[in-house]
Amino acid sequence: MTVNTGTMSLSKAMKYKNRVVQKLNKIASEIQSNNSINTINPREVDVKALMSQHQDIFNHLIDLKALIHEATMPIQKNLFKIIELKSKIAFLSGINTTHGAQESYSDKVANYDAAFRKADLDAMISAAEVEIDNLQDHVDAFNATTKISIKPLV
């Protein structure tokens, strides 16, 4: 796997990291599939060489993740807030808003009182989505303008 090393934006570094993960997973799959073969068949894959390559890429990935983590420290609070707002949206989406008279199982009517009505929850969800979009715009701008130096994978 070759990459132009030197400085690149965090956005490009994260895309590169995803390609490194894909390459690591592909090699892992090849090792798992080809480690034990029937002796009547010739070995088509050098599993030991693949394992060495896997270790090199594994180490490179750890270094890359550490660089990205260090570079994103100034926006960690925003990243955490995005995650928690997404959790909040999932929580709000799961709140039962049944309200008023509802027919029950035995043809009886049950009266429900929802403290938060659907419109209330929809407004809270919309506000959280707007906040996520604003935070994500800030994160995207940071990732596009912040540069990191990537060491070559040998």
N, CA, C and O atoms as a GROMACS GRO file, in nm:
protein
  616
    1MET      N    1   0.085  -0.117   0.000
    1MET     CA    2   0.000   0.000   0.000
    1MET      C    3   0.089   0.123   0.000
    1MET      O    4   0.172   0.141   0.090
    2THR      N    5   0.073   0.206  -0.100
    2THR     CA    6   0.155   0.326  -0.106
    2THR      C    7   0.066   0.447  -0.095
    2THR      O    8  -0.050   0.447  -0.138
    3VAL      N    9   0.121   0.550  -0.037
    3VAL     CA   10   0.049   0.677  -0.023
    3VAL      C   11   0.152   0.788  -0.032
    3VAL      O   12   0.267   0.772   0.011
    4ASN      N   13   0.111   0.899  -0.089
    4ASN     CA   14   0.199   1.014  -0.086
    4ASN      C   15   0.207   1.061   0.057
    4ASN      O   16   0.109   1.107   0.115
    5THR      N   17   0.325   1.049   0.114
    5THR     CA   18   0.340   1.088   0.254
    5THR      C   19   0.372   1.236   0.262
    5THR      O   20   0.389   1.304   0.160
    6GLY      N   21   0.379   1.282   0.381
    6GLY     CA   22   0.398   1.425   0.402
    6GLY      C   23   0.275   1.477   0.471
    6GLY      O   24   0.210   1.406   0.548
    7THR      N   25   0.243   1.602   0.444
    7THR     CA   26   0.127   1.658   0.511
    7THR      C   27   0.002   1.640   0.427
    7THR      O   28   0.005   1.647   0.304
    8MET      N   29  -0.109   1.617   0.498
    8MET     CA   30  -0.240   1.608   0.433
    8MET      C   31  -0.343   1.657   0.533
    8MET      O   32  -0.318   1.660   0.654
    9SER      N   33  -0.458   1.694   0.483
    9SER     CA   34  -0.565   1.740   0.571
    9SER      C   35  -0.617   1.623   0.654
    9SER      O   36  -0.601   1.507   0.617
   10LEU      N   37  -0.677   1.656   0.766
   10LEU     CA   38  -0.739   1.553   0.849
   10LEU      C   39  -0.846   1.478   0.771
   10LEU      O   40  -0.862   1.357   0.787
   11SER      N   41  -0.920   1.548   0.687
   11SER     CA   42  -1.023   1.483   0.605
   11SER      C   43  -0.961   1.373   0.520
   11SER      O   44  -1.012   1.261   0.515
   12LYS      N   45  -0.851   1.406   0.452
   12LYS     CA   46  -0.784   1.306   0.368
   12LYS      C   47  -0.721   1.197   0.453
   12LYS      O   48  -0.720   1.081   0.414
   13ALA      N   49  -0.668   1.234   0.569
   13ALA     CA   50  -0.606   1.135   0.658
   13ALA      C   51  -0.710   1.034   0.706
   13ALA      O   52  -0.679   0.915   0.716
   14MET      N   53  -0.831   1.079   0.734
   14MET     CA   54  -0.935   0.987   0.778
   14MET      C   55  -0.980   0.895   0.665
   14MET      O   56  -1.010   0.777   0.688
   15LYS      N   57  -0.984   0.948   0.544
   15LYS     CA   58  -1.016   0.862   0.428
   15LYS      C   59  -0.905   0.760   0.408
   15LYS      O   60  -0.931   0.642   0.382
   16TYR      N   61  -0.782   0.804   0.421
   16TYR     CA   62  -0.668   0.713   0.409
   16TYR      C   63  -0.673   0.606   0.518
   16TYR      O   64  -0.647   0.489   0.491
   17LYS      N   65  -0.706   0.647   0.641
   17LYS     CA   66  -0.717   0.552   0.753
   17LYS      C   67  -0.820   0.444   0.719
   17LYS      O   68  -0.798   0.326   0.747
   18ASN      N   69  -0.931   0.482   0.660
   18ASN     CA   70  -1.034   0.384   0.623
   18ASN      C   71  -0.981   0.286   0.519
   18ASN      O   72  -1.014   0.167   0.523
   19ARG      N   73  -0.900   0.335   0.426
   19ARG     CA   74  -0.840   0.244   0.327
   19ARG      C   75  -0.741   0.149   0.394
   19ARG      O   76  -0.732   0.032   0.357
   20VAL      N   77  -0.667   0.199   0.492
   20VAL     CA   78  -0.573   0.114   0.566
   20VAL      C   79  -0.650   0.004   0.639
   20VAL      O   80  -0.608  -0.112   0.639
   21VAL      N   81  -0.762   0.040   0.701
   21VAL     CA   82  -0.845  -0.059   0.771
   21VAL      C   83  -0.896  -0.164   0.672
   21VAL      O   84  -0.893  -0.283   0.702
   22GLN      N   85  -0.942  -0.121   0.556
   22GLN     CA   86  -0.990  -0.215   0.454
   22GLN      C   87  -0.878  -0.310   0.411
   22GLN      O   88  -0.901  -0.430   0.397
   23LYS      N   89  -0.759  -0.257   0.391
   23LYS     CA   90  -0.645  -0.339   0.350
   23LYS      C   91  -0.611  -0.439   0.461
   23LYS      O   92  -0.585  -0.556   0.433
   24LEU      N   93  -0.611  -0.394   0.585
   24LEU     CA   94  -0.583  -0.482   0.699
   24LEU      C   95  -0.686  -0.594   0.707
   24LEU      O   96  -0.650  -0.710   0.728
   25ASN      N   97  -0.812  -0.561   0.690
   25ASN     CA   98  -0.919  -0.662   0.693
   25ASN      C   99  -0.907  -0.761   0.578
   25ASN      O  100  -0.932  -0.880   0.596
   26LYS      N  101  -0.868  -0.712   0.460
   26LYS     CA  102  -0.851  -0.801   0.345
   26LYS      C  103  -0.738  -0.900   0.371
   26LYS      O  104  -0.753  -1.020   0.343
   27ILE      N  105  -0.627  -0.852   0.422
   27ILE     CA  106  -0.514  -0.941   0.451
   27ILE      C  107  -0.552  -1.041   0.560
   27ILE      O  108  -0.518  -1.159   0.551
   28ALA      N  109  -0.622  -0.994   0.663
   28ALA     CA  110  -0.665  -1.084   0.771
   28ALA      C  111  -0.753  -1.195   0.715
   28ALA      O  112  -0.738  -1.311   0.754
   29SER      N  113  -0.843  -1.161   0.625
   29SER     CA  114  -0.931  -1.260   0.564
   29SER      C  115  -0.851  -1.361   0.481
   29SER      O  116  -0.879  -1.481   0.485
   30GLU      N  117  -0.753  -1.312   0.407
   30GLU     CA  118  -0.669  -1.402   0.327
   30GLU      C  119  -0.592  -1.499   0.416
   30GLU      O  120  -0.579  -1.617   0.384
   31ILE      N  121  -0.540  -1.449   0.528
   31ILE     CA  122  -0.467  -1.534   0.621
   31ILE      C  123  -0.561  -1.642   0.677
   31ILE      O  124  -0.527  -1.760   0.680
   32GLN      N  125  -0.678  -1.600   0.721
   32GLN     CA  126  -0.773  -1.694   0.780
   32GLN      C  127  -0.817  -1.799   0.678
   32GLN      O  128  -0.835  -1.916   0.713
   33SER      N  129  -0.834  -1.758   0.554
   33SER     CA  130  -0.882  -1.850   0.450
   33SER      C  131  -0.774  -1.944   0.400
   33SER      O  132  -0.804  -2.055   0.355
   34ASN      N  133  -0.649  -1.903   0.408
   34ASN     CA  134  -0.542  -1.980   0.344
   34ASN      C  135  -0.439  -2.038   0.438
   34ASN      O  136  -0.340  -2.096   0.393
   35ASN      N  137  -0.458  -2.025   0.567
   35ASN     CA  138  -0.359  -2.077   0.661
   35ASN      C  139  -0.347  -2.228   0.654
   35ASN      O  140  -0.236  -2.281   0.647
   36SER      N  141  -0.459  -2.297   0.656
   36SER     CA  142  -0.458  -2.443   0.655
   36SER      C  143  -0.516  -2.491   0.523
   36SER      O  144  -0.632  -2.464   0.492
   37ILE      N  145  -0.434  -2.561   0.447
   37ILE     CA  146  -0.480  -2.610   0.317
   37ILE      C  147  -0.457  -2.759   0.308
   37ILE      O  148  -0.374  -2.815   0.379
   38ASN      N  149  -0.530  -2.822   0.219
   38ASN     CA  150  -0.510  -2.964   0.191
   38ASN      C  151  -0.374  -2.980   0.125
   38ASN      O  152  -0.340  -2.906   0.033
   39THR      N  153  -0.297  -3.075   0.170
   39THR     CA  154  -0.160  -3.092   0.121
   39THR      C  155  -0.153  -3.136  -0.024
   39THR      O  156  -0.046  -3.127  -0.085
   40ILE      N  157  -0.263  -3.184  -0.081
   40ILE     CA  158  -0.258  -3.223  -0.222
   40ILE      C  159  -0.262  -3.100  -0.314
   40ILE      O  160  -0.234  -3.109  -0.433
   41ASN      N  161  -0.298  -2.986  -0.256
   41ASN     CA  162  -0.302  -2.862  -0.332
   41ASN      C  163  -0.176  -2.780  -0.304
   41ASN      O  164  -0.130  -2.774  -0.190
   42PRO      N  165  -0.122  -2.718  -0.408
   42PRO     CA  166  -0.006  -2.631  -0.382
   42PRO      C  167  -0.051  -2.505  -0.308
   42PRO      O  168  -0.162  -2.456  -0.329
   43ARG      N  169   0.035  -2.453  -0.220
   43ARG     CA  170   0.004  -2.330  -0.145
   43ARG      C  171   0.018  -2.213  -0.242
   43ARG      O  172   0.126  -2.189  -0.296
   44GLU      N  173  -0.091  -2.141  -0.262
   44GLU     CA  174  -0.093  -2.028  -0.356
   44GLU      C  175  -0.066  -1.895  -0.287
   44GLU      O  176  -0.037  -1.795  -0.353
   45VAL      N  177  -0.075  -1.895  -0.156
   45VAL     CA  178  -0.058  -1.771  -0.082
   45VAL      C  179   0.051  -1.791   0.023
   45VAL      O  180   0.052  -1.891   0.094
   46ASP      N  181   0.143  -1.696   0.030
   46ASP     CA  182   0.248  -1.700   0.132
   46ASP      C  183   0.191  -1.638   0.260
   46ASP      O  184   0.201  -1.518   0.283
   47VAL      N  185   0.131  -1.723   0.341
   47VAL     CA  186   0.060  -1.677   0.461
   47VAL      C  187   0.156  -1.612   0.561
   47VAL      O  188   0.118  -1.517   0.629
   48LYS      N  189   0.278  -1.663   0.570
   48LYS     CA  190   0.374  -1.604   0.664
   48LYS      C  191   0.413  -1.463   0.621
   48LYS      O  192   0.428  -1.374   0.705
   49ALA      N  193   0.430  -1.442   0.491
   49ALA     CA  194   0.459  -1.308   0.442
   49ALA      C  195   0.339  -1.215   0.465
   49ALA      O  196   0.355  -1.099   0.500
   50LEU      N  197   0.219  -1.270   0.444
   50LEU     CA  198   0.098  -1.190   0.470
   50LEU      C  199   0.088  -1.151   0.617
   50LEU      O  200   0.047  -1.040   0.649
   51MET      N  201   0.127  -1.243   0.706
   51MET     CA  202   0.121  -1.212   0.849
   51MET      C  203   0.218  -1.099   0.884
   51MET      O  204   0.187  -1.013   0.965
   52SER      N  205   0.334  -1.101   0.823
   52SER     CA  206   0.431  -0.994   0.844
   52SER      C  207   0.376  -0.860   0.791
   52SER      O  208   0.389  -0.756   0.856
   53GLN      N  209   0.316  -0.866   0.673
   53GLN     CA  210   0.254  -0.746   0.615
   53GLN      C  211   0.139  -0.697   0.704
   53GLN      O  212   0.123  -0.577   0.724
   54HIS      N  213   0.061  -0.791   0.755
   54HIS     CA  214  -0.049  -0.757   0.845
   54HIS      C  215   0.004  -0.681   0.967
   54HIS      O  216  -0.055  -0.581   1.007
   55GLN      N  217   0.113  -0.728   1.025
   55GLN     CA  218   0.170  -0.663   1.143
   55GLN      C  219   0.219  -0.523   1.109
   55GLN      O  220   0.200  -0.430   1.188
   56ASP      N  221   0.282  -0.506   0.994
   56ASP     CA  222   0.330  -0.373   0.952
   56ASP      C  223   0.213  -0.276   0.936
   56ASP      O  224   0.219  -0.162   0.982
   57ILE      N  225   0.107  -0.322   0.870
   57ILE     CA  226  -0.010  -0.235   0.848
   57ILE      C  227  -0.080  -0.208   0.981
   57ILE      O  228  -0.126  -0.097   1.005
   58PHE      N  229  -0.087  -0.309   1.066
   58PHE     CA  230  -0.145  -0.293   1.200
   58PHE      C  231  -0.072  -0.182   1.276
   58PHE      O  232  -0.136  -0.093   1.332
   59ASN      N  233   0.060  -0.187   1.278
   59ASN     CA  234   0.140  -0.084   1.347
   59ASN      C  235   0.119   0.054   1.284
   59ASN      O  236   0.110   0.154   1.355
   60HIS      N  237   0.114   0.057   1.151
   60HIS     CA  238   0.090   0.182   1.080
   60HIS      C  239  -0.047   0.241   1.118
   60HIS      O  240  -0.061   0.362   1.137
   61LEU      N  241  -0.147   0.154   1.127
   61LEU     CA  242  -0.282   0.199   1.163
   61LEU      C  243  -0.285   0.259   1.303
   61LEU      O  244  -0.348   0.362   1.326
   62ILE      N  245  -0.217   0.195   1.396
   62ILE     CA  246  -0.212   0.248   1.533
   62ILE      C  247  -0.147   0.386   1.533
   62ILE      O  248  -0.198   0.478   1.597
   63ASP      N  249  -0.036   0.401   1.462
   63ASP     CA  250   0.031   0.532   1.454
   63ASP      C  251  -0.061   0.636   1.390
   63ASP      O  252  -0.069   0.750   1.437
   64LEU      N  253  -0.128   0.596   1.286
   64LEU     CA  254  -0.219   0.686   1.214
   64LEU      C  255  -0.334   0.731   1.304
   64LEU      O  256  -0.368   0.849   1.308
   65LYS      N  257  -0.395   0.636   1.375
   65LYS     CA  258  -0.504   0.671   1.466
   65LYS      C  259  -0.456   0.764   1.576
   65LYS      O  260  -0.528   0.856   1.615
   66ALA      N  261  -0.336   0.741   1.627
   66ALA     CA  262  -0.282   0.828   1.732
   66ALA      C  263  -0.261   0.969   1.678
   66ALA      O  264  -0.291   1.067   1.748
   67LEU      N  265  -0.210   0.981   1.556
   67LEU     CA  266  -0.191   1.113   1.495
   67LEU      C  267  -0.325   1.185   1.478
   67LEU      O  268  -0.337   1.304   1.510
   68ILE      N  269  -0.423   1.114   1.428
   68ILE     CA  270  -0.555   1.174   1.407
   68ILE      C  271  -0.617   1.215   1.540
   68ILE      O  272  -0.674   1.323   1.552
   69HIS      N  273  -0.605   1.129   1.639
   69HIS     CA  274  -0.660   1.160   1.771
   69HIS      C  275  -0.594   1.286   1.828
   69HIS      O  276  -0.663   1.376   1.878
   70GLU      N  277  -0.463   1.293   1.819
   70GLU     CA  278  -0.390   1.410   1.871
   70GLU      C  279  -0.431   1.537   1.798
   70GLU      O  280  -0.449   1.642   1.859
   71ALA      N  281  -0.446   1.526   1.666
   71ALA     CA  282  -0.481   1.643   1.586
   71ALA      C  283  -0.624   1.691   1.611
   71ALA      O  284  -0.653   1.809   1.594
   72THR      N  285  -0.712   1.601   1.652
   72THR     CA  286  -0.852   1.640   1.675
   72THR      C  287  -0.880   1.683   1.819
   72THR      O  288  -0.995   1.711   1.854
   73MET      N  289  -0.778   1.687   1.902
   73MET     CA  290  -0.799   1.727   2.042
   73MET      C  291  -0.873   1.861   2.056
   73MET      O  292  -0.959   1.874   2.143
   74PRO      N  293  -0.842   1.961   1.974
   74PRO     CA  294  -0.913   2.089   1.989
   74PRO      C  295  -1.064   2.082   1.965
   74PRO      O  296  -1.138   2.169   2.010
   75ILE      N  297  -1.111   1.978   1.895
   75ILE     CA  298  -1.255   1.968   1.867
   75ILE      C  299  -1.319   1.847   1.935
   75ILE      O  300  -1.432   1.810   1.903
   76GLN      N  301  -1.249   1.785   2.029
   76GLN     CA  302  -1.303   1.667   2.097
   76GLN      C  303  -1.438   1.695   2.162
   76GLN      O  304  -1.529   1.612   2.155
   77LYS      N  305  -1.453   1.810   2.226
   77LYS     CA  306  -1.580   1.842   2.291
   77LYS      C  307  -1.693   1.843   2.189
   77LYS      O  308  -1.803   1.793   2.216
   78ASN      N  309  -1.668   1.900   2.073
   78ASN     CA  310  -1.771   1.901   1.967
   78ASN      C  311  -1.803   1.759   1.922
   78ASN      O  312  -1.920   1.725   1.900
   79LEU      N  313  -1.701   1.675   1.906
   79LEU     CA  314  -1.723   1.537   1.863
   79LEU      C  315  -1.805   1.461   1.967
   79LEU      O  316  -1.897   1.387   1.932
   80PHE      N  317  -1.772   1.479   2.094
   80PHE     CA  318  -1.849   1.414   2.200
   80PHE      C  319  -1.993   1.464   2.203
   80PHE      O  320  -2.087   1.386   2.223
   81LYS      N  321  -2.010   1.594   2.182
   81LYS     CA  322  -2.145   1.651   2.185
   81LYS      C  323  -2.229   1.596   2.069
   81LYS      O  324  -2.348   1.568   2.087
   82ILE      N  325  -2.169   1.580   1.952
   82ILE     CA  326  -2.241   1.522   1.838
   82ILE      C  327  -2.289   1.381   1.873
   82ILE      O  328  -2.404   1.346   1.849
   83ILE      N  329  -2.199   1.302   1.931
   83ILE     CA  330  -2.235   1.164   1.969
   83ILE      C  331  -2.350   1.164   2.069
   83ILE      O  332  -2.446   1.088   2.054
   84GLU      N  333  -2.340   1.249   2.170
   84GLU     CA  334  -2.444   1.252   2.274
   84GLU      C  335  -2.576   1.308   2.221
   84GLU      O  336  -2.682   1.263   2.263
   85LEU      N  337  -2.570   1.404   2.130
   85LEU     CA  338  -2.694   1.454   2.070
   85LEU      C  339  -2.763   1.346   1.986
   85LEU      O  340  -2.886   1.338   1.984
   86LYS      N  341  -2.684   1.264   1.918
   86LYS     CA  342  -2.743   1.152   1.843
   86LYS      C  343  -2.809   1.052   1.938
   86LYS      O  344  -2.915   0.998   1.907
   87SER      N  345  -2.746   1.029   2.052
   87SER     CA  346  -2.807   0.941   2.154
   87SER      C  347  -2.935   1.003   2.208
   87SER      O  348  -3.033   0.933   2.232
   88LYS      N  349  -2.932   1.134   2.227
   88LYS     CA  350  -3.051   1.203   2.278
   88LYS      C  351  -3.166   1.192   2.179
   88LYS      O  352  -3.281   1.173   2.218
   89ILE      N  353  -3.135   1.204   2.050
   89ILE     CA  354  -3.239   1.190   1.947
   89ILE      C  355  -3.299   1.050   1.953
   89ILE      O  356  -3.421   1.034   1.943
   90ALA      N  357  -3.215   0.949   1.968
   90ALA     CA  358  -3.266   0.811   1.977
   90ALA      C  359  -3.354   0.796   2.101
   90ALA      O  360  -3.459   0.732   2.095
   91PHE      N  361  -3.312   0.855   2.214
   91PHE     CA  362  -3.391   0.851   2.337
   91PHE      C  363  -3.526   0.921   2.317
   91PHE      O  364  -3.631   0.864   2.351
   92LEU      N  365  -3.524   1.042   2.262
   92LEU     CA  366  -3.648   1.117   2.243
   92LEU      C  367  -3.742   1.046   2.145
   92LEU      O  368  -3.864   1.049   2.162
   93SER      N  369  -3.684   0.982   2.044
   93SER     CA  370  -3.765   0.911   1.945
   93SER      C  371  -3.836   0.790   2.005
   93SER      O  372  -3.937   0.744   1.951
   94GLY      N  373  -3.786   0.739   2.116
   94GLY     CA  374  -3.844   0.621   2.177
   94GLY      C  375  -3.946   0.651   2.286
   94GLY      O  376  -4.001   0.558   2.346
   95ILE      N  377  -3.973   0.777   2.313
   95ILE     CA  378  -4.069   0.812   2.417
   95ILE      C  379  -4.212   0.795   2.365
   95ILE      O  380  -4.248   0.844   2.258
   96ASN      N  381  -4.291   0.724   2.441
   96ASN     CA  382  -4.432   0.701   2.407
   96ASN      C  383  -4.509   0.832   2.422
   96ASN      O  384  -4.501   0.898   2.526
   97THR      N  385  -4.583   0.870   2.319
   97THR     CA  386  -4.661   0.994   2.322
   97THR      C  387  -4.811   0.968   2.314
   97THR      O  388  -4.889   1.056   2.277
   98THR      N  389  -4.852   0.847   2.350
   98THR     CA  390  -4.995   0.816   2.348
   98THR      C  391  -5.066   0.912   2.442
   98THR      O  392  -5.027   0.929   2.557
   99HIS      N  393  -5.172   0.975   2.391
   99HIS     CA  394  -5.244   1.076   2.469
   99HIS      C  395  -5.393   1.067   2.439
   99HIS      O  396  -5.434   1.046   2.325
  100GLY      N  397  -5.471   1.084   2.543
  100GLY     CA  398  -5.616   1.087   2.526
  100GLY      C  399  -5.678   0.948   2.536
  100GLY      O  400  -5.613   0.853   2.579
  101ALA      N  401  -5.803   0.940   2.497
  101ALA     CA  402  -5.878   0.814   2.507
  101ALA      C  403  -5.832   0.717   2.399
  101ALA      O  404  -5.824   0.751   2.281
  102GLN      N  405  -5.802   0.595   2.443
  102GLN     CA  406  -5.758   0.490   2.352
  102GLN      C  407  -5.835   0.363   2.384
  102GLN      O  408  -5.853   0.328   2.501
  103GLU      N  409  -5.879   0.295   2.280
  103GLU     CA  410  -5.949   0.169   2.302
  103GLU      C  411  -5.847   0.064   2.344
  103GLU      O  412  -5.741   0.052   2.284
  104SER      N  413  -5.881  -0.013   2.448
  104SER     CA  414  -5.790  -0.116   2.495
  104SER      C  415  -5.837  -0.253   2.450
  104SER      O  416  -5.930  -0.263   2.371
  105TYR      N  417  -5.773  -0.358   2.501
  105TYR     CA  418  -5.797  -0.496   2.457
  105TYR      C  419  -5.942  -0.542   2.476
  105TYR      O  420  -5.996  -0.609   2.388
  106SER      N  421  -6.003  -0.508   2.584
  106SER     CA  422  -6.136  -0.562   2.612
  106SER      C  423  -6.247  -0.460   2.582
  106SER      O  424  -6.347  -0.452   2.654
  107ASP      N  425  -6.229  -0.385   2.478
  107ASP     CA  426  -6.325  -0.283   2.435
  107ASP      C  427  -6.349  -0.176   2.540
  107ASP      O  428  -6.448  -0.102   2.532
  108LYS      N  429  -6.260  -0.166   2.638
  108LYS     CA  430  -6.268  -0.058   2.736
  108LYS      C  431  -6.184   0.058   2.685
  108LYS      O  432  -6.093   0.040   2.604
  109VAL      N  433  -6.214   0.174   2.732
  109VAL     CA  434  -6.140   0.292   2.693
  109VAL      C  435  -6.043   0.328   2.805
  109VAL      O  436  -6.080   0.334   2.922
  110ALA      N  437  -5.920   0.349   2.767
  110ALA     CA  438  -5.818   0.392   2.863
  110ALA      C  439  -5.779   0.534   2.827
  110ALA      O  440  -5.763   0.568   2.709
  111ASN      N  441  -5.765   0.616   2.927
  111ASN     CA  442  -5.724   0.756   2.906
  111ASN      C  443  -5.577   0.772   2.940
  111ASN      O  444  -5.533   0.736   3.049
  112TYR      N  445  -5.503   0.827   2.847
  112TYR     CA  446  -5.359   0.848   2.865
  112TYR      C  447  -5.330   0.997   2.872
  112TYR      O  448  -5.397   1.078   2.808
  113ASP      N  449  -5.230   1.030   2.950
  113ASP     CA  450  -5.185   1.169   2.962
  113ASP      C  451  -5.035   1.172   2.935
  113ASP      O  452  -4.956   1.129   3.019
  114ALA      N  453  -4.997   1.221   2.819
  114ALA     CA  454  -4.856   1.230   2.784
  114ALA      C  455  -4.804   1.365   2.829
  114ALA      O  456  -4.853   1.470   2.786
  115ALA      N  457  -4.704   1.364   2.915
  115ALA     CA  458  -4.642   1.489   2.961
  115ALA      C  459  -4.576   1.560   2.843
  115ALA      O  460  -4.583   1.682   2.831
  116PHE      N  461  -4.511   1.482   2.756
  116PHE     CA  462  -4.452   1.538   2.634
  116PHE      C  463  -4.530   1.483   2.516
  116PHE      O  464  -4.537   1.362   2.496
  117ARG      N  465  -4.587   1.572   2.440
  117ARG     CA  466  -4.663   1.532   2.322
  117ARG      C  467  -4.570   1.516   2.204
  117ARG      O  468  -4.454   1.559   2.209
  118LYS      N  469  -4.620   1.455   2.098
  118LYS     CA  470  -4.538   1.431   1.980
  118LYS      C  471  -4.477   1.560   1.926
  118LYS      O  472  -4.359   1.562   1.891
  119ALA      N  473  -4.553   1.665   1.920
  119ALA     CA  474  -4.502   1.793   1.869
  119ALA      C  475  -4.388   1.846   1.957
  119ALA      O  476  -4.292   1.903   1.906
  120ASP      N  477  -4.400   1.826   2.090
  120ASP     CA  478  -4.292   1.869   2.181
  120ASP      C  479  -4.163   1.794   2.149
  120ASP      O  480  -4.055   1.853   2.137
  121LEU      N  481  -4.176   1.663   2.136
  121LEU     CA  482  -4.058   1.580   2.109
  121LEU      C  483  -4.001   1.609   1.971
  121LEU      O  484  -3.879   1.614   1.954
  122ASP      N  485  -4.088   1.628   1.873
  122ASP     CA  486  -4.040   1.661   1.738
  122ASP      C  487  -3.960   1.791   1.740
  122ASP      O  488  -3.860   1.802   1.671
  123ALA      N  489  -4.004   1.889   1.819
  123ALA     CA  490  -3.932   2.016   1.829
  123ALA      C  491  -3.796   1.996   1.896
  123ALA      O  492  -3.696   2.055   1.853
  124MET      N  493  -3.790   1.912   2.000
  124MET     CA  494  -3.663   1.884   2.066
  124MET      C  495  -3.567   1.812   1.971
  124MET      O  496  -3.448   1.842   1.967
  125ILE      N  497  -3.622   1.718   1.894
  125ILE     CA  498  -3.540   1.644   1.797
  125ILE      C  499  -3.487   1.738   1.690
  125ILE      O  500  -3.370   1.731   1.653
  126SER      N  501  -3.574   1.825   1.640
  126SER     CA  502  -3.532   1.920   1.536
  126SER      C  503  -3.422   2.013   1.588
  126SER      O  504  -3.326   2.041   1.516
  127ALA      N  505  -3.436   2.058   1.711
  127ALA     CA  506  -3.334   2.146   1.770
  127ALA      C  507  -3.201   2.072   1.783
  127ALA      O  508  -3.095   2.130   1.756
  128ALA      N  509  -3.206   1.947   1.823
  128ALA     CA  510  -3.084   1.867   1.835
  128ALA      C  511  -3.020   1.845   1.697
  128ALA      O  512  -2.898   1.850   1.684
  129GLU      N  513  -3.102   1.821   1.596
  129GLU     CA  514  -3.050   1.801   1.461
  129GLU      C  515  -2.982   1.928   1.408
  129GLU      O  516  -2.878   1.921   1.343
  130VAL      N  517  -3.041   2.043   1.436
  130VAL     CA  518  -2.979   2.171   1.395
  130VAL      C  519  -2.846   2.189   1.464
  130VAL      O  520  -2.748   2.231   1.402
  131GLU      N  521  -2.842   2.157   1.594
  131GLU     CA  522  -2.717   2.170   1.669
  131GLU      C  523  -2.610   2.073   1.614
  131GLU      O  524  -2.494   2.110   1.602
  132ILE      N  525  -2.651   1.952   1.581
  132ILE     CA  526  -2.557   1.855   1.522
  132ILE      C  527  -2.502   1.910   1.390
  132ILE      O  528  -2.382   1.905   1.365
  133ASP      N  529  -2.591   1.964   1.305
  133ASP     CA  530  -2.546   2.018   1.176
  133ASP      C  531  -2.446   2.131   1.195
  133ASP      O  532  -2.346   2.138   1.123
  134ASN      N  533  -2.472   2.220   1.290
  134ASN     CA  534  -2.380   2.332   1.316
  134ASN      C  535  -2.246   2.282   1.367
  134ASN      O  536  -2.141   2.328   1.322
  135LEU      N  537  -2.249   2.187   1.461
  135LEU     CA  538  -2.125   2.131   1.513
  135LEU      C  539  -2.049   2.057   1.403
  135LEU      O  540  -1.927   2.068   1.392
  136GLN      N  541  -2.122   1.981   1.320
  136GLN     CA  542  -2.058   1.906   1.213
  136GLN      C  543  -1.993   1.999   1.112
  136GLN      O  544  -1.886   1.968   1.059
  137ASP      N  545  -2.056   2.114   1.083
  137ASP     CA  546  -1.996   2.212   0.992
  137ASP      C  547  -1.862   2.260   1.048
  137ASP      O  548  -1.765   2.274   0.974
  138HIS      N  549  -1.859   2.284   1.179
  138HIS     CA  550  -1.734   2.328   1.244
  138HIS      C  551  -1.628   2.218   1.236
  138HIS      O  552  -1.512   2.245   1.205
  139VAL      N  553  -1.668   2.095   1.264
  139VAL     CA  554  -1.576   1.980   1.257
  139VAL      C  555  -1.524   1.963   1.115
  139VAL      O  556  -1.404   1.942   1.095
  140ASP      N  557  -1.613   1.972   1.016
  140ASP     CA  558  -1.572   1.956   0.876
  140ASP      C  559  -1.471   2.063   0.835
  140ASP      O  560  -1.373   2.034   0.767
  141ALA      N  561  -1.496   2.188   0.877
  141ALA     CA  562  -1.402   2.296   0.845
  141ALA      C  563  -1.267   2.271   0.911
  141ALA      O  564  -1.162   2.292   0.850
  142PHE      N  565  -1.270   2.228   1.036
  142PHE     CA  566  -1.147   2.198   1.108
  142PHE      C  567  -1.071   2.087   1.037
  142PHE      O  568  -0.950   2.098   1.017
  143ASN      N  569  -1.141   1.980   0.999
  143ASN     CA  570  -1.077   1.866   0.934
  143ASN      C  571  -1.019   1.902   0.797
  143ASN      O  572  -0.918   1.846   0.754
  144ALA      N  573  -1.084   1.997   0.729
  144ALA     CA  574  -1.037   2.036   0.596
  144ALA      C  575  -0.914   2.126   0.604
  144ALA      O  576  -0.832   2.127   0.512
  145THR      N  577  -0.901   2.201   0.712
  145THR     CA  578  -0.791   2.298   0.721
  145THR      C  579  -0.676   2.254   0.810
  145THR      O  580  -0.568   2.312   0.803
  146THR      N  581  -0.697   2.153   0.892
  146THR     CA  582  -0.590   2.106   0.980
  146THR      C  583  -0.508   2.002   0.907
  146THR      O  584  -0.562   1.907   0.850
  147LYS      N  585  -0.377   2.020   0.910
  147LYS     CA  586  -0.286   1.930   0.840
  147LYS      C  587  -0.209   1.844   0.940
  147LYS      O  588  -0.174   1.888   1.049
  148ILE      N  589  -0.184   1.720   0.898
  148ILE     CA  590  -0.098   1.632   0.976
  148ILE      C  591   0.004   1.568   0.883
  148ILE      O  592  -0.016   1.561   0.762
  149SER      N  593   0.112   1.523   0.941
  149SER     CA  594   0.218   1.461   0.863
  149SER      C  595   0.209   1.309   0.883
  149SER      O  596   0.213   1.259   0.995
  150ILE      N  597   0.197   1.240   0.771
  150ILE     CA  598   0.184   1.093   0.773
  150ILE      C  599   0.319   1.031   0.739
  150ILE      O  600   0.382   1.068   0.640
  151LYS      N  601   0.362   0.938   0.820
  151LYS     CA  602   0.484   0.865   0.791
  151LYS      C  603   0.451   0.756   0.690
  151LYS      O  604   0.340   0.703   0.690
  152PRO      N  605   0.546   0.722   0.604
  152PRO     CA  606   0.518   0.620   0.502
  152PRO      C  607   0.504   0.481   0.563
  152PRO      O  608   0.566   0.449   0.664
  153LEU      N  609   0.422   0.402   0.499
  153LEU     CA  610   0.410   0.261   0.534
  153LEU      C  611   0.516   0.188   0.454
  153LEU      O  612   0.513   0.189   0.331
  154VAL      N  613   0.608   0.125   0.522
  154VAL     CA  614   0.716   0.055   0.453
  154VAL      C  615   0.689  -0.092   0.441
  154VAL      O  616   0.770  -0.165   0.385
   0.00000   0.00000   0.00000
